Amino acid sequence: MPIGCEYDDRASWCATFTDLDCSDAHQREQCCRTCAERTEEPSSTDTGDSQCPLGDGAQFCTTMPAMDCYYYPDLCCQTCPTHHTGIEGNVIRKLYHLCK
């Protein structure tokens, strides 16, 4: 169990979590047991990419349409680069990162 998770999850709704929810640092802290169980052996999926060391953070990344990469570029860090058109300067992505 992770340090700081001595008393189990901090929220009752953690059991309803998906892999996507566990990709967020705050949610991982709130649902420390639930998320730890889902990512028990992250090093076994090491991609060797320093920008995306564990690969996609959700199973749906490989099947989502390319346009969803505007909303999940960090979560789907392995899949989204394969959809990139090479055109830089996307306003939506810049706004998304400013709002984080």
NORURHU-V392591 format. One record per residue. N is the residue number from 1. RES is the residue in one letter. PSI is psi in whole degrees, -180 to 180 (* if undefined). BURIAL is + if it has 16 or more other C-alpha atoms within 10 Angstrom, else -. Layout:
{{N RES PSI BURIAL} {N RES PSI BURIAL}}
This chain:
{{1 M 138 -} {2 P 152 -} {3 I 136 -} {4 G 8 -} {5 C 30 -} {6 E -24 -} {7 Y 24 -} {8 D -169 -} {9 D 151 +} {10 R -2 -} {11 A 145 -} {12 S -22 -} {13 W 3 -} {14 C -30 +} {15 A -20 -} {16 T 2 -} {17 F 151 -} {18 T 174 -} {19 D -37 +} {20 L -44 +} {21 D -37 +} {22 C -8 +} {23 S -15 +} {24 D 129 -} {25 A -43 -} {26 H -42 -} {27 Q -38 +} {28 R -38 +} {29 E -43 +} {30 Q -37 +} {31 C 53 +} {32 C -41 +} {33 R -48 +} {34 T -47 +} {35 C -35 +} {36 A -38 +} {37 E -33 -} {38 R -22 -} {39 T 43 -} {40 E -35 -} {41 E 64 -} {42 P -28 -} {43 S -20 -} {44 S -14 -} {45 T 19 -} {46 D 123 -} {47 T -15 -} {48 G 0 -} {49 D 118 -} {50 S -24 -} {51 Q -18 -} {52 C 61 +} {53 P -28 -} {54 L 6 +} {55 G -165 +} {56 D 145 +} {57 G 2 +} {58 A 149 +} {59 Q -29 -} {60 F -14 -} {61 C -42 +} {62 T -17 -} {63 T -4 -} {64 M 155 -} {65 P 155 -} {66 A -35 +} {67 M -21 -} {68 D -15 -} {69 C -18 +} {70 Y -29 -} {71 Y -26 -} {72 Y 43 +} {73 P -34 +} {74 D -41 +} {75 L -41 +} {76 C 50 +} {77 C -19 +} {78 Q -39 +} {79 T -43 +} {80 C -38 +} {81 P -25 -} {82 T -18 -} {83 H -10 -} {84 H 134 -} {85 T -16 -} {86 G -8 -} {87 I 120 -} {88 E 165 -} {89 G 27 -} {90 N 121 -} {91 V -41 -} {92 I -45 -} {93 R -41 -} {94 K -43 -} {95 L -39 -} {96 Y -46 -} {97 H -29 -} {98 L -30 -} {99 C -12 -} {100 K * -}}
